[in-house]
Amino acid sequence: MSDDRNAAEAVSRKPPLIELRLWRQFLAVAEELHFGRAARGLNMTQPPLTQAIAQLETLLGLRLFDRTKRSVQLTAAGAALVPEARDLLARAQALPAYARASADGEAGRLRLAFVSTVGFDLLPRWVLAFREHYPKVQLELIEATGDVQLQAFERGEIDAGFVLHSPGFAPPGLANRRISQDPLVLALPGQSPLASQATLSVPDLLDQPLVIFPRRILPSLYDAIFAMYHASGRLPRVAQEAIQMQTIVNLVSAGLGVAWVPESVRQFQRPGVVYRGVPAGKPSTRGGVRSASVVVPGCETSLVWPVANANPALARFMAFIDEESD
């Protein structure tokens, strides 16, 4: 019984729901400080207006006006409510337009994840321009590796994400749109003798210690890099793994090894690091076994999203980046 009584008391203590009509009538009286003029402005007679203000005061449990036969004045509580009531009515009036804008993708919320490589060039330009064009869209950016993004999709925490992968290997089970395609380039320590060579060939590089990302965050590109080594009959000498491309480049700068990175990473200029493009290697013989020519793999950046995602702001963003890319 006590639980039922407590529940009933909790319900009775809930703040009353007050109609916008009452706030509009309160504001008319507050601005005119005269019930007759306020009633005429509202196209109503005075008695119903007087009753409405009394109802509002009863719901609030306090007086909003001090009334005499000659004057009407706001109480301190009434004066404090005037700007709040104006704001409430203005926001209520703006709701239909906001709803239409949301349906068109020109307002609302878009949660967008991205890998670090897209943050070097494309994403900053797009985000700045999109926010200028559509200021009512709340664009939330979340930096996350591909594996973390897949988990976030499962939990419904993001609407879309920019991911890196080998060409043609966008994450399965998601809709995707290719954004860009890059070759891999070699990041090597500036003090390495290889940095000063006029040309580099793949076989010259495969015995160098390698700094690379863990396979779990980018399996298709990890496998493509390892396949390049295997095609030459080599096993990569992994010196260190790191998650972020910036960290990988920093480790190269420290002399821990070389790294294969997307060409867009060239924009991350770090003292002690040289970026070099590497042409396909010619067939070679190692241990009596002749290998085929070795091609340095490339990579793609794609925007991916759940097929069932119906967020109009996402459709608006994709249309926007299509226009920006033309």
Secondary structure, 3 states (H helix, E strand, C coil): CHHHHHHHHHHHCCCCCCCHHHHHHHHHHHHHCCHHHHHHHCCCCHHHHHHHHHHHHHHHCCCCEEECCCCEEECHHHHHHHHHHHHHHHHHHHHHHHHHHHHCCCCEEEEEEECHHHHHCHHHHHHHHHHHHCCCEEEEEEECCHHHHHHHHHCCCCCEEEEEECCCCCCCCCEEEEEEEEEEEEEEECCCHHHHCCCCCHHHHCCCEEEECCHHHCHHHHHHHHHHHHHCCCCCEEEEECCCHHHHHHHHHCCCCEEEEEHHHHHCCCCCEEEECCCCECCCEECCEECCCECCCEEEEEEEECCCCCCHHHHHHHHHHHHHHC
